[in-house]
Amino acid sequence: MRYLPDHGLPLVQLKEQRRDLIVALQNRNGPISSWELLQIAAVQQAISAFEDVIADLDAELEAAA
């Protein structure tokens, strides 16, 4: 697999934040609050948006090459 640049976007940090939020929920008892679900959903939405932007930028780089 070839290396594609991350274009300076914080994708890895967002994925780590999502993982941390989910792990925190897995390690406790009791119901999950709406606020916690909203946090995870917001991070996931940001991840998806960054992945779309990165795919577009990679396509532009490949077309220019």
N, CA, C and O atoms as a Tinker XYZ file with bonds, in Angstrom:
   260  protein
     1  N      0.840000   -1.171000    0.000000    73     2
     2  CA     0.000000    0.000000    0.000000    64     1     3
     3  C      0.885000    1.233000    0.000000    63     2     4     5
     4  O      1.848000    1.321000    0.762000    81     3
     5  N      0.553000    2.175000   -0.852000    73     3     6
     6  CA     1.385000    3.363000   -0.942000    64     5     7
     7  C      0.950000    4.408000    0.071000    63     6     8     9
     8  O     -0.186000    4.404000    0.544000    81     7
     9  N      1.866000    5.295000    0.391000    73     7    10
    10  CA     1.611000    6.329000    1.384000    64     9    11
    11  C      0.916000    7.520000    0.723000    63    10    12    13
    12  O      1.372000    8.014000   -0.309000    81    11
    13  N     -0.165000    7.970000    1.305000    73    11    14
    14  CA    -0.811000    9.203000    0.879000    64    13    15
    15  C     -0.747000   10.187000    2.041000    63    14    16    17
    16  O     -0.948000    9.797000    3.191000    81    15
    17  N     -0.472000   11.446000    1.759000    73    15    18
    18  CA    -0.342000   12.426000    2.842000    64    17    19
    19  C     -1.668000   12.673000    3.545000    63    18    20    21
    20  O     -2.739000   12.465000    2.975000    81    19
    21  N     -1.578000   13.119000    4.791000    73    19    22
    22  CA    -2.807000   13.421000    5.541000    64    21    23
    23  C     -3.256000   14.863000    5.327000    63    22    24    25
    24  O     -4.289000   15.275000    5.853000    81    23
    25  N     -2.489000   15.628000    4.562000    73    23    26
    26  CA    -2.815000   17.012000    4.217000    64    25    27
    27  C     -2.934000   17.905000    5.451000    63    26    28    29
    28  O     -3.601000   18.939000    5.407000    81    27
    29  N     -2.299000   17.516000    6.537000    73    27    30
    30  CA    -2.299000   18.331000    7.746000    64    29    31
    31  C     -3.607000   18.325000    8.510000    63    30    32    33
    32  O     -3.816000   19.176000    9.375000    81    31
    33  N     -4.487000   17.393000    8.215000    73    31    34
    34  CA    -5.781000   17.326000    8.906000    64    33    35
    35  C     -5.674000   16.414000   10.123000    63    34    36    37
    36  O     -4.909000   15.449000   10.097000    81    35
    37  N     -6.419000   16.695000   11.182000    73    35    38
    38  CA    -6.291000   15.951000   12.452000    64    37    39
    39  C     -7.081000   14.641000   12.491000    63    38    40    41
    40  O     -7.737000   14.343000   13.489000    81    39
    41  N     -7.023000   13.873000   11.429000    73    39    42
    42  CA    -7.820000   12.646000   11.358000    64    41    43
    43  C     -7.419000   11.638000   12.435000    63    42    44    45
    44  O     -8.282000   11.045000   13.083000    81    43
    45  N     -6.137000   11.448000   12.624000    73    43    46
    46  CA    -5.677000   10.466000   13.615000    64    45    47
    47  C     -6.127000   10.876000   15.017000    63    46    48    49
    48  O     -6.568000   10.039000   15.805000    81    47
    49  N     -6.012000   12.167000   15.320000    73    47    50
    50  CA    -6.418000   12.636000   16.642000    64    49    51
    51  C     -7.917000   12.435000   16.865000    63    50    52    53
    52  O     -8.346000   12.064000   17.957000    81    51
    53  N     -8.702000   12.680000   15.826000    73    51    54
    54  CA   -10.150000   12.472000   15.956000    64    53    55
    55  C    -10.477000   10.997000   16.179000    63    54    56    57
    56  O    -11.342000   10.673000   16.992000    81    55
    57  N     -9.798000   10.108000   15.470000    73    55    58
    58  CA   -10.037000    8.678000   15.655000    64    57    59
    59  C     -9.628000    8.234000   17.054000    63    58    60    61
    60  O    -10.288000    7.388000   17.658000    81    59
    61  N     -8.545000    8.803000   17.569000    73    59    62
    62  CA    -8.131000    8.479000   18.936000    64    61    63
    63  C     -9.144000    9.005000   19.951000    63    62    64    65
    64  O     -9.435000    8.340000   20.945000    81    63
    65  N     -9.676000   10.189000   19.701000    73    63    66
    66  CA   -10.688000   10.755000   20.596000    64    65    67
    67  C    -11.947000    9.879000   20.594000    63    66    68    69
    68  O    -12.528000    9.616000   21.647000    81    67
    69  N    -12.363000    9.432000   19.401000    73    67    70
    70  CA   -13.533000    8.548000   19.306000    64    69    71
    71  C    -13.283000    7.261000   20.076000    63    70    72    73
    72  O    -14.148000    6.797000   20.819000    81    71
    73  N    -12.090000    6.682000   19.897000    73    71    74
    74  CA   -11.753000    5.449000   20.607000    64    73    75
    75  C    -11.796000    5.662000   22.116000    63    74    76    77
    76  O    -12.341000    4.835000   22.847000    81    75
    77  N    -11.226000    6.765000   22.582000    73    75    78
    78  CA   -11.222000    7.063000   24.013000    64    77    79
    79  C    -12.642000    7.198000   24.566000    63    78    80    81
    80  O    -12.937000    6.703000   25.654000    81    79
    81  N    -13.511000    7.865000   23.821000    73    79    82
    82  CA   -14.901000    8.023000   24.264000    64    81    83
    83  C    -15.601000    6.671000   24.366000    63    82    84    85
    84  O    -16.331000    6.413000   25.323000    81    83
    85  N    -15.378000    5.822000   23.386000    73    83    86
    86  CA   -16.032000    4.510000   23.373000    64    85    87
    87  C    -15.474000    3.610000   24.470000    63    86    88    89
    88  O    -16.230000    2.906000   25.140000    81    87
    89  N    -14.159000    3.627000   24.655000    73    87    90
    90  CA   -13.550000    2.816000   25.713000    64    89    91
    91  C    -14.063000    3.258000   27.076000    63    90    92    93
    92  O    -14.326000    2.424000   27.943000    81    91
    93  N    -14.207000    4.561000   27.269000    73    91    94
    94  CA   -14.730000    5.062000   28.545000    64    93    95
    95  C    -16.138000    4.541000   28.805000    63    94    96    97
    96  O    -16.497000    4.262000   29.949000    81    95
    97  N    -16.922000    4.411000   27.767000    73    95    98
    98  CA   -18.284000    3.885000   27.935000    64    97    99
    99  C    -18.278000    2.385000   28.206000    63    98   100   101
   100  O    -19.118000    1.881000   28.951000    81    99
   101  N    -17.346000    1.688000   27.612000    73    99   102
   102  CA   -17.281000    0.237000   27.796000    64   101   103
   103  C    -16.847000   -0.138000   29.207000    63   102   104   105
   104  O    -17.188000   -1.216000   29.695000    81   103
   105  N    -16.116000    0.723000   29.848000    73   103   106
   106  CA   -15.555000    0.412000   31.157000    64   105   107
   107  C    -16.413000    0.883000   32.316000    63   106   108   109
   108  O    -15.918000    1.004000   33.437000    81   107
   109  N    -17.663000    1.145000   32.078000    73   107   110
   110  CA   -18.515000    1.588000   33.183000    64   109   111
   111  C    -19.875000    0.921000   33.114000    63   110   112   113
   112  O    -20.267000    0.357000   32.092000    81   111
   113  N    -20.574000    1.001000   34.218000    73   111   114
   114  CA   -21.919000    0.437000   34.294000    64   113   115
   115  C    -22.929000    1.572000   34.244000    63   114   116   117
   116  O    -22.617000    2.710000   34.596000    81   115
   117  N    -24.111000    1.263000   33.814000    73   115   118
   118  CA   -25.160000    2.271000   33.780000    64   117   119
   119  C    -25.482000    2.699000   32.368000    63   118   120   121
   120  O    -24.778000    2.356000   31.418000    81   119
   121  N    -26.557000    3.453000   32.247000    73   119   122
   122  CA   -26.999000    3.869000   30.906000    64   121   123
   123  C    -26.070000    4.926000   30.301000    63   122   124   125
   124  O    -25.372000    5.653000   31.008000    81   123
   125  N    -26.088000    4.980000   29.000000    73   123   126
   126  CA   -25.312000    5.974000   28.256000    64   125   127
   127  C    -26.191000    7.209000   28.087000    63   126   128   129
   128  O    -27.343000    7.105000   27.666000    81   127
   129  N    -25.649000    8.362000   28.413000    73   127   130
   130  CA   -26.442000    9.585000   28.313000    64   129   131
   131  C    -26.504000   10.085000   26.873000    63   130   132   133
   132  O    -25.676000    9.729000   26.035000    81   131
   133  N    -27.492000   10.908000   26.613000    73   131   134
   134  CA   -27.633000   11.503000   25.283000    64   133   135
   135  C    -26.412000   12.349000   24.946000    63   134   136   137
   136  O    -25.962000   12.369000   23.800000    81   135
   137  N    -25.875000   13.050000   25.948000    73   135   138
   138  CA   -24.708000   13.889000   25.726000    64   137   139
   139  C    -23.514000   13.060000   25.254000    63   138   140   141
   140  O    -22.788000   13.478000   24.352000    81   139
   141  N    -23.310000   11.907000   25.849000    73   139   142
   142  CA   -22.201000   11.044000   25.448000    64   141   143
   143  C    -22.393000   10.534000   24.018000    63   142   144   145
   144  O    -21.442000   10.485000   23.237000    81   143
   145  N    -23.607000   10.164000   23.687000    73   143   146
   146  CA   -23.885000    9.720000   22.320000    64   145   147
   147  C    -23.684000   10.859000   21.321000    63   146   148   149
   148  O    -23.169000   10.648000   20.223000    81   147
   149  N    -24.090000   12.050000   21.706000    73   147   150
   150  CA   -23.905000   13.207000   20.823000    64   149   151
   151  C    -22.425000   13.509000   20.609000    63   150   152   153
   152  O    -22.023000   13.880000   19.506000    81   151
   153  N    -21.616000   13.355000   21.648000    73   151   154
   154  CA   -20.175000   13.573000   21.506000    64   153   155
   155  C    -19.577000   12.588000   20.507000    63   154   156   157
   156  O    -18.814000   12.979000   19.623000    81   155
   157  N    -19.920000   11.327000   20.647000    73   155   158
   158  CA   -19.399000   10.305000   19.737000    64   157   159
   159  C    -19.888000   10.567000   18.315000    63   158   160   161
   160  O    -19.119000   10.455000   17.361000    81   159
   161  N    -21.155000   10.912000   18.175000    73   159   162
   162  CA   -21.710000   11.188000   16.849000    64   161   163
   163  C    -21.033000   12.387000   16.202000    63   162   164   165
   164  O    -20.766000   12.368000   15.000000    81   163
   165  N    -20.755000   13.423000   16.973000    73   163   166
   166  CA   -20.097000   14.615000   16.429000    64   165   167
   167  C    -18.677000   14.295000   15.962000    63   166   168   169
   168  O    -18.250000   14.748000   14.901000    81   167
   169  N    -17.956000   13.518000   16.755000    73   167   170
   170  CA   -16.599000   13.132000   16.370000    64   169   171
   171  C    -16.648000   12.256000   15.125000    63   170   172   173
   172  O    -15.824000   12.416000   14.225000    81   171
   173  N    -17.598000   11.336000   15.061000    73   171   174
   174  CA   -17.723000   10.468000   13.891000    64   173   175
   175  C    -18.060000   11.278000   12.644000    63   174   176   177
   176  O    -17.537000   11.001000   11.564000    81   175
   177  N    -18.919000   12.263000   12.782000    73   175   178
   178  CA   -19.268000   13.111000   11.642000    64   177   179
   179  C    -18.048000   13.891000   11.157000    63   178   180   181
   180  O    -17.842000   14.032000    9.951000    81   179
   181  N    -17.249000   14.391000   12.076000    73   179   182
   182  CA   -16.025000   15.105000   11.701000    64   181   183
   183  C    -15.048000   14.168000   10.998000    63   182   184   185
   184  O    -14.415000   14.554000   10.015000    81   183
   185  N    -14.922000   12.941000   11.498000    73   183   186
   186  CA   -14.042000   11.954000   10.863000    64   185   187
   187  C    -14.479000   11.702000    9.429000    63   186   188   189
   188  O    -13.653000   11.695000    8.516000    81   187
   189  N    -15.768000   11.497000    9.232000    73   187   190
   190  CA   -16.291000   11.236000    7.886000    64   189   191
   191  C    -16.030000   12.417000    6.957000    63   190   192   193
   192  O    -15.665000   12.228000    5.797000    81   191
   193  N    -16.215000   13.624000    7.462000    73   191   194
   194  CA   -15.973000   14.813000    6.646000    64   193   195
   195  C    -14.495000   14.917000    6.265000    63   194   196   197
   196  O    -14.173000   15.199000    5.111000    81   195
   197  N    -13.596000   14.691000    7.224000    73   195   198
   198  CA   -12.171000   14.740000    6.922000    64   197   199
   199  C    -11.781000   13.663000    5.920000    63   198   200   201
   200  O    -10.979000   13.917000    5.021000    81   199
   201  N    -12.335000   12.469000    6.063000    73   199   202
   202  CA   -12.014000   11.397000    5.116000    64   201   203
   203  C    -12.467000   11.760000    3.706000    63   202   204   205
   204  O    -11.780000   11.448000    2.733000    81   203
   205  N    -13.615000   12.415000    3.593000    73   203   206
   206  CA   -14.087000   12.860000    2.275000    64   205   207
   207  C    -13.155000   13.912000    1.680000    63   206   208   209
   208  O    -12.832000   13.861000    0.493000    81   207
   209  N    -12.723000   14.865000    2.505000    73   207   210
   210  CA   -11.812000   15.911000    2.040000    64   209   211
   211  C    -10.483000   15.296000    1.617000    63   210   212   213
   212  O     -9.937000   15.652000    0.573000    81   211
   213  N     -9.969000   14.385000    2.413000    73   211   214
   214  CA    -8.699000   13.737000    2.081000    64   213   215
   215  C     -8.821000   12.963000    0.773000    63   214   216   217
   216  O     -7.911000   13.008000   -0.055000    81   215
   217  N     -9.925000   12.260000    0.578000    73   215   218
   218  CA   -10.124000   11.518000   -0.670000    64   217   219
   219  C    -10.143000   12.471000   -1.865000    63   218   220   221
   220  O     -9.568000   12.169000   -2.910000    81   219
   221  N    -10.797000   13.611000   -1.713000    73   219   222
   222  CA   -10.829000   14.598000   -2.798000    64   221   223
   223  C     -9.440000   15.157000   -3.090000    63   222   224   225
   224  O     -9.044000   15.283000   -4.249000    81   223
   225  N     -8.703000   15.490000   -2.031000    73   223   226
   226  CA    -7.351000   16.020000   -2.216000    64   225   227
   227  C     -6.430000   14.985000   -2.846000    63   226   228   229
   228  O     -5.612000   15.320000   -3.702000    81   227
   229  N     -6.557000   13.727000   -2.426000    73   227   230
   230  CA    -5.739000   12.661000   -3.023000    64   229   231
   231  C     -6.061000   12.478000   -4.501000    63   230   232   233
   232  O     -5.166000   12.265000   -5.319000    81   231
   233  N     -7.348000   12.562000   -4.836000    73   231   234
   234  CA    -7.751000   12.431000   -6.233000    64   233   235
   235  C     -7.179000   13.567000   -7.060000    63   234   236   237
   236  O     -6.756000   13.355000   -8.196000    81   235
   237  N     -7.159000   14.778000   -6.501000    73   235   238
   238  CA    -6.569000   15.912000   -7.217000    64   237   239
   239  C     -5.071000   15.717000   -7.408000    63   238   240   241
   240  O     -4.537000   16.017000   -8.476000    81   239
   241  N     -4.385000   15.212000   -6.372000    73   239   242
   242  CA    -2.945000   14.963000   -6.489000    64   241   243
   243  C     -2.649000   13.905000   -7.545000    63   242   244   245
   244  O     -1.713000   14.048000   -8.332000    81   243
   245  N     -3.449000   12.846000   -7.558000    73   243   246
   246  CA    -3.236000   11.778000   -8.532000    64   245   247
   247  C     -3.522000   12.265000   -9.946000    63   246   248   249
   248  O     -2.828000   11.877000  -10.886000    81   247
   249  N     -4.538000   13.112000  -10.108000    73   247   250
   250  CA    -4.867000   13.638000  -11.434000    64   249   251
   251  C     -3.770000   14.579000  -11.945000    63   250   252   253
   252  O     -3.504000   14.651000  -13.145000    81   251
   253  N     -3.143000   15.294000  -11.014000    73   251   254
   254  CA    -2.094000   16.222000  -11.397000    64   253   255
   255  C     -0.790000   15.503000  -11.747000    63   254   256   257
   256  O      0.058000   16.060000  -12.444000    81   255
   257  N     -0.630000   14.289000  -11.273000    73   255   258
   258  CA     0.628000   13.544000  -11.492000    64   257   259
   259  C      0.690000   12.887000  -12.850000    63   258   260
   260  O      1.680000   12.232000  -13.175000    81   259
